[in-house]
Amino acid sequence: MFRVVEPSGNETPVVVEVPHAGLDIPAHFRQPIIAPVRALARDADLYVDELYVDAPLEGATLIAASTSRYLLDLNRAEEDIDGNTVAGGQSEIARPRGLVWSLTTDGERVLSRPLSKDELAERLDAVHRPYHRAVKELLARKKKKFGLAILLAAHSMPSVGRSAHGDPGSQRADVVPGTQGRSTAAGRFIDLVERHARDAKMSVTHDDPYRGGFSTKTYGRPADNIHAVQVELARRLYMDESTLRKKPREFQALREWCRALVRKIGEAK
């Protein structure tokens, strides 16, 4: 359900996590899912695991999920459910893209019916809990070894807000660091991401439209020397969003940018 790649270069305190690049849905979990294949790919952070494939060469540990977010969204809390997605769900905030998605970002149905509580429990035990147990263990190991740990939550986003987003039709920045109002990481790490982007002539906005999800909020505890920054990259930087194909030259340039970002974060400790 996920893979961990340990550092091959001199180890640093950095953990790079990629929760949304996967497309896999094991056969025994597919029955309630009716979203079109096109939507499954459009709602994945396609190729982000490849953009950060060099992170271990720079001393970081890479953890990347292979499962689709239509199975469970690994960047959401276990309690983020409602009756539209799970029978008996009692989340105070009913939304179409919580732990279990009911609508794609194009407004199409993901599920033919709400999951049963047993179906949710099976998915949590198979996917969500092992993944986050591994993230916690990696961060704890880094902190024990270095005195601090830094989580880079690696994502990509549609370059323009879609119909079911909170900013439909809005052109987004090239890079969006999400830190819940600069609360999940020390300023030197947040500023480093912005500076690295602006040095490459990329536009930057903080926390807009994404402030950081479950991983950033849960693991980012600067007072305990565990820092977390979510980095969203506009997909126009590396792929054709209509065909879902990589732009080879641009992809390679952004891969090098990501590798340099991981190196700089490791050096900023």
C-alpha positions in Angstrom: 0.0 0.0 0.0 3.0 2.3 0.4 6.8 2.1 0.1 9.6 3.6 2.2 12.9 4.4 0.5 15.7 5.1 3.0 18.5 7.6 2.4 21.3 6.6 0.1 23.2 9.8 0.7 24.3 11.3 4.1 21.1 11.1 6.1 19.3 14.3 7.1 16.3 15.0 9.4 13.9 15.2 6.4 11.0 12.9 5.6 9.2 13.4 2.3 5.7 12.0 2.2 3.6 11.6 -0.9 0.1 10.5 0.0 -1.8 11.2 -3.2 0.2 10.0 -6.2 -1.2 6.5 -6.2 -3.9 5.0 -8.5 -4.3 1.5 -7.1 -7.6 0.3 -5.7 -7.4 -3.4 -4.7 -10.2 -5.5 -6.3 -12.0 -6.3 -3.0 -12.4 -2.5 -2.3 -13.7 -1.5 -5.7 -17.4 -2.5 -5.5 -18.9 0.8 -4.2 -16.6 3.1 -6.3 -18.3 4.4 -9.5 -16.1 7.4 -10.3 -14.8 7.3 -13.9 -11.3 6.3 -14.6 -10.6 9.8 -16.0 -11.6 11.3 -12.6 -9.4 8.9 -10.7 -6.3 10.1 -12.6 -7.4 13.8 -12.5 -7.8 13.7 -8.8 -4.4 12.0 -8.1 -1.3 14.0 -7.6 0.1 12.4 -10.7 3.9 11.9 -10.9 4.7 13.6 -7.6 6.4 10.5 -6.3 8.6 10.7 -9.4 9.3 14.4 -8.9 10.8 13.5 -5.5 12.4 10.3 -6.4 15.8 11.8 -5.8 15.1 12.8 -2.2 16.9 9.7 -0.7 20.0 10.8 -2.7 19.9 14.0 -0.6 19.6 12.1 2.7 15.8 12.2 3.1 13.6 9.3 3.7 10.8 9.0 1.2 7.4 7.4 1.9 4.9 7.2 -0.9 1.4 5.7 -1.0 0.4 3.6 -4.0 -3.3 3.6 -3.3 -5.9 6.0 -4.7 -7.4 8.7 -2.5 -10.8 7.3 -3.7 -10.0 4.3 -1.4 -9.2 6.6 1.6 -7.7 10.0 1.7 -4.5 9.7 3.7 -4.4 13.4 4.3 -7.6 13.4 6.3 -8.4 12.4 9.9 -10.2 9.1 10.7 -13.1 11.0 12.2 -13.6 13.1 9.0 -16.7 11.2 7.8 -20.4 11.9 7.6 -23.6 10.0 6.6 -23.1 10.6 2.9 -19.9 8.6 2.9 -20.1 6.1 5.8 -23.3 4.8 7.4 -23.8 6.4 10.7 -21.0 8.9 10.1 -21.3 11.9 12.5 -18.7 14.4 11.4 -19.7 17.9 12.4 -18.6 19.1 9.0 -20.3 17.3 6.1 -18.1 17.7 3.1 -17.7 15.8 -0.2 -14.0 15.2 0.2 -13.1 14.1 3.7 -11.6 10.7 4.7 -13.9 9.0 2.2 -14.8 11.1 -0.9 -18.4 11.2 -2.1 -17.7 13.6 -5.1 -14.8 14.1 -7.4 -13.4 17.6 -7.9 -15.5 17.7 -11.1 -18.6 17.1 -9.1 -19.2 13.5 -10.1 -20.2 10.8 -7.7 -17.4 8.6 -6.3 -19.6 6.1 -4.4 -22.7 4.2 -5.3 -23.6 4.1 -1.6 -22.2 5.0 1.8 -19.6 2.5 3.1 -20.6 0.4 6.0 -18.7 0.8 9.3 -17.1 -2.6 8.7 -15.9 -1.5 5.2 -14.4 1.7 6.7 -12.7 -0.3 9.4 -11.1 -2.6 6.9 -9.8 0.3 4.8 -8.4 2.0 7.9 -6.6 -1.2 9.0 -5.3 -1.9 5.6 -4.2 1.6 4.4 -4.6 4.6 6.7 -3.3 3.3 10.0 -0.2 1.5 8.7 0.7 4.6 6.6 0.5 7.0 9.5 2.2 4.6 11.9 5.1 4.5 9.5 5.2 8.3 9.2 5.2 8.7 13.0 8.0 6.1 13.3 10.1 7.8 10.7 9.7 11.2 12.3 10.5 9.8 15.8 13.6 8.1 14.4 14.8 11.3 12.8 14.2 13.4 15.9 16.0 10.8 18.1 19.0 10.9 15.7 19.1 14.6 14.9 17.2 16.4 17.7 14.6 17.5 15.2 12.6 16.2 12.2 11.2 17.9 9.2 8.2 16.6 7.2 7.8 17.8 3.6 4.3 16.8 2.6 4.6 16.7 -1.2 1.5 17.4 -3.3 0.3 18.8 -6.6 -2.8 20.8 -7.5 -4.9 21.6 -10.5 -3.5 24.9 -11.9 -7.1 26.4 -12.0 -9.7 25.7 -9.4 -12.3 23.2 -10.5 -16.1 23.4 -10.2 -16.2 21.5 -6.9 -13.3 23.4 -5.4 -13.6 26.5 -3.1 -12.0 28.7 -5.8 -13.6 27.6 -9.1 -12.0 29.2 -12.1 -9.2 30.8 -10.1 -5.7 30.7 -11.4 -3.4 29.4 -8.7 0.2 30.2 -7.8 3.0 27.9 -9.0 3.9 26.9 -5.4 1.7 27.0 -2.3 3.4 26.3 1.0 0.7 25.2 3.5 1.5 25.7 7.2 -1.7 26.6 8.9 -0.8 30.2 9.2 2.9 29.5 9.8 2.1 27.4 12.8 3.4 24.0 11.8 7.0 24.8 11.1 9.7 27.2 12.1 10.0 30.3 9.9 13.3 29.3 8.4 11.8 26.3 6.8 8.7 28.1 5.5 10.8 31.0 4.2 13.2 28.6 2.5 10.4 27.1 0.4 9.3 30.5 -0.7 12.8 31.7 -1.5 13.6 28.5 -3.4 10.5 29.0 -5.5 11.1 32.7 -6.2 14.7 32.1 -7.1 13.3 29.9 -9.9 10.9 32.7 -11.0 7.9 30.8 -9.6 4.9 32.6 -8.1 4.1 31.8 -4.4 1.1 32.2 -2.2 0.9 30.8 1.4 -2.0 28.7 2.6 -4.1 29.6 -0.5 -6.0 27.6 -1.5 -4.5 24.8 0.7 -3.4 25.4 4.3 -2.0 21.9 4.9 -4.1 18.8 5.7 -4.1 16.1 8.3 -0.3 15.3 8.1 0.7 18.9 8.4 -1.6 19.7 11.3 -0.9 16.4 13.1 2.9 16.2 12.9 3.9 19.9 12.7 4.8 20.7 16.3 7.7 23.2 16.1 7.8 23.5 19.9 8.7 19.8 20.0 11.2 20.2 17.1 9.0 18.5 14.6 8.3 20.7 11.6 5.9 20.1 8.8 5.4 22.1 5.5 3.0 21.0 2.8 4.2 22.0 -0.7 1.6 22.2 -3.5 2.9 22.4 -7.0 0.7 23.6 -9.8 0.5 20.8 -12.4 1.0 23.1 -15.3 4.7 23.2 -14.2 5.3 19.6 -15.3 2.3 18.1 -17.1 -0.4 18.7 -19.7 -3.5 18.7 -17.6 -5.8 17.8 -20.4 -3.9 14.7 -21.6 -2.3 13.9 -18.2 1.0 13.5 -19.9 4.3 14.8 -18.6 6.0 17.7 -20.3 9.5 16.0 -20.5 11.7 19.1 -20.3 9.6 20.8 -17.7 9.3 17.7 -15.7 13.0 17.2 -15.5 13.5 20.8 -14.5 11.0 20.5 -11.7 12.4 17.2 -10.6 15.8 19.0 -10.2 14.0 21.8 -8.3 12.4 19.3 -5.9 15.8 17.6 -5.3 17.4 20.9 -4.5 14.5 21.8 -2.2 15.0 18.6 -0.2 18.7 19.3 0.0 18.3 22.8 1.2 15.7 21.9 3.9 18.1 19.2 5.2 20.9 21.8 5.4 18.7 24.3 7.2 18.5 22.2 10.3 
